[in-house]
């Protein structure tokens, strides 16, 4: 988890959670801002709805979901086994680069800086 946060420019924190929003591991360097486990719990319903909609529309399983807010961008990446890897990155950070790093981490590959 620490390596992931290092590889993500502008990362405010990262965590793994299940689809019910229960955090498994949380890395939140520094202080300030919302607690990551609270974000996970509150956003779990949104992720489940997106997952269900994708299935009902015949789009296949949800792989990744990005939420750009007035503050940070939240990126949810499916890791299999009913877990999500989540990163919270600054608005100025590249969401595309962050999604790539998360996808590599979810596949168990070493993310390159």
C-alpha positions in Angstrom: 0.0 0.0 0.0 2.9 2.4 0.8 4.5 1.8 -2.6 1.1 2.5 -4.3 0.8 5.9 -2.5 4.4 6.7 -3.6 3.7 5.9 -7.2 0.5 8.1 -7.3 1.4 11.7 -7.7 -0.8 13.8 -5.5 -2.1 10.9 -3.5 -4.0 11.9 -0.4 -4.4 8.3 0.6 -5.3 4.8 -0.5 -7.3 1.9 1.0 -8.7 -1.5 0.2 -12.4 -2.2 1.1 -15.0 -4.7 0.4 -18.2 -3.9 -1.6 -20.0 -3.2 1.6 -17.6 -0.3 2.4 -15.7 -2.1 5.2 -12.0 -1.0 5.1 -9.4 -3.7 5.1 -6.2 -1.6 5.0 -6.0 2.2 5.1 -3.0 4.5 4.3 -3.7 8.1 5.0 -0.5 10.1 5.2 -0.6 13.4 7.1 -3.9 14.6 8.5 -6.8 16.7 7.5 -9.6 16.0 5.1 -12.2 13.3 5.5 -11.3 10.0 7.0 -10.8 7.5 4.2 -12.8 4.7 5.9 -15.8 7.1 6.1 -15.4 7.8 2.3 -15.4 4.1 1.6 -18.4 3.4 3.7 -20.4 6.3 2.1 -19.4 5.5 -1.5 -19.9 1.8 -1.3 -23.6 2.2 -2.3 -22.6 4.2 -5.4 -20.1 1.6 -6.5 -22.6 -1.2 -6.0 -25.2 0.7 -8.0 -22.7 1.2 -10.8 -21.8 -2.5 -10.7 -25.4 -3.6 -10.9 -26.2 -1.2 -13.7 -23.2 -2.4 -15.7 -24.4 -6.0 -15.3 -28.1 -5.2 -16.1 -27.0 -3.4 -19.3 -24.9 -6.3 -20.4 -21.7 -4.4 -20.1 -20.0 -7.0 -18.0 -18.4 -6.6 -14.5 -17.3 -3.3 -13.2 -13.6 -2.9 -13.4 -13.0 0.7 -12.4 -15.0 3.7 -11.4 -13.7 7.3 -11.1 -15.5 10.1 -9.2 -14.3 13.6 -9.8 -15.5 15.9 -7.0 -15.0 19.6 -6.2 -12.0 18.4 -4.1 -10.1 15.2 -4.8 -10.7 12.5 -7.4 -11.6 9.0 -6.0 -10.7 6.0 -8.1 -12.2 2.6 -7.3 -10.4 -0.4 -8.9 -11.8 -3.9 -8.7 -9.2 -6.4 -7.3 -11.3 -9.5 -7.6 -12.3 -11.6 -4.6 -15.0 -8.9 -3.8 -12.4 -6.2 -2.9 -11.7 -2.8 -4.2 -8.5 -0.8 -4.2 -9.3 2.9 -3.8 -7.1 6.0 -4.2 -7.9 9.6 -3.4 -5.8 12.0 -5.5 -5.6 15.7 -5.8 -7.6 17.5 -8.6 -4.3 18.5 -10.3 -3.2 14.8 -10.5 -3.7 12.8 -13.7 -6.7 10.5 -13.2 -5.5 8.5 -16.2 -2.1 7.9 -14.7 -3.7 7.0 -11.4 -6.1 4.5 -13.0 -3.1 2.8 -14.7 -1.2 2.5 -11.4 -4.3 1.1 -9.7 -5.0 -1.4 -12.5 -1.4 -2.6 -12.3 -1.6 -2.9 -8.5 -4.9 -4.8 -8.7 -3.3 -7.3 -11.1 -0.3 -7.7 -8.7 2.2 -6.0 -11.1 4.8 -3.7 -9.7 3.7 -0.2 -10.5 6.5 1.9 -12.0 7.1 5.4 -10.8 
